[in-house]
C-alpha cells in the first residue's frame, strides 16, 4: 500500500526539481544526480525528476523522497507528463515514492482512474498535475493523493501568467483541497508566500537547477 506519511514528511518543505532539456549541456543522468546532491546539501527535502534514467541515477545516491515523471510527445494527445500507466509504474519500480502525471481534462490515451490505481498497486502515491480548480476536484475524486499547480498556464483554458498562479492556490485552499505549489516560483519570497497561501509544500526547479534559464532572465533584464 502507498505510504501516505511521505506527504507529511514533505509538509512545509522545499522540493527541488532537477531536470534538463534535451539540448542542455546538463542533460546527463550523472549530472542530474550531482544537481540532486547539491540540492540535498542545501536543505531540499525531496526531488522532482524526469525520466527513468534520472530516477535510477538519483535513487542510487540519495534517500530523499523522489517525485518521478516522464515527458513523452505523442501524436494522439497533448498530454505530456507521464501519459501512460506503464510509464508511471516503471517510475515507481525505479524508486519514485510519488509519481506525477498530467491530470488535466484534455483527451488522454488512458483513463486517469486506471492510472491512479496502477500507481497505487505498486505502492507509490499519485501527484496529479492540474491547471484549474475543476481539474483538482476531479483528480482527487478519482483517487489522487495530492494535486499540484504545475500545469497552470500550460492549458489553453487556464490562466496565462508570467508569475505564479496565486488565484488558483487561493481557490484550492478555500475549497479545502490538498495541493502543492509549483510553477514560476522564482524567488525565495515566492516559495514562502506559496506556503502561506496553503500549499503543503513547494516545488522549485528553474530558479535553482537551470542556469541557462536564469542567465536568460538576467540578459533580458539588461536589454529591457
C-alpha positions, 0 to 999 in steps of 0.5 A: 500500500502507498505510504501516505506519511511521505506527504507529511514528511514533505509538509512545509518543505522545499522540493527541488526539481532537477531536470534538463532539456534535451539540448542542455549541456546538463542533460546527463543522468550523472549530472542530474544526480550531482544537481540532486546532491547539491540540492540535498546539501542545501536543505531540499527535502525531496526531488522532482525528476524526469525520466527513468534514467534520472530516477535510477541515477538519483535513487542510487545516491540519495534517500530523499523522497523522489517525485518521478515523471516522464515527458513523452510527445505523442501524436494522439494527445497533448498530454505530456507528463507521464501519459501512460500507466506503464510509464508511471509504474516503471517510475515507481519500480525505479524508486519514485515514492510519488509519481506525477502525471498530467491530470488535466481534462484534455483527451488522454490515451488512458483513463486517469482512474486506471492510472491512479490505481496502477500507481497505487498497486505498486505502492507509490502515491499519485501527484496529479498535475492540474491547471484549474480548480475543476481539474483538482476536484476531479483528480482527487475524486478519482483517487489522487493523493495530492494535486499540484499547480504545475500545469497552470498556464500550460492549458489553453483554458487556464490562466496565462501568467508570467508569475505564479498562479496565486488565484488558483492556490487561493481557490484550492485552499478555500475549497479545502483541497490538498495541493502543492505549489509549483510553477514560476516560483522564482524567488525565495519570497515566492516559495514562502508566500506559496506556503502561506497561501496553503500549499503543503509544500513547494516545488522549485526547479528553474530558479535553482537547477537551470542556469541557462534559464536564469542567465536568460532572465538576467540578459533580458533584464539588461536589454529591457 
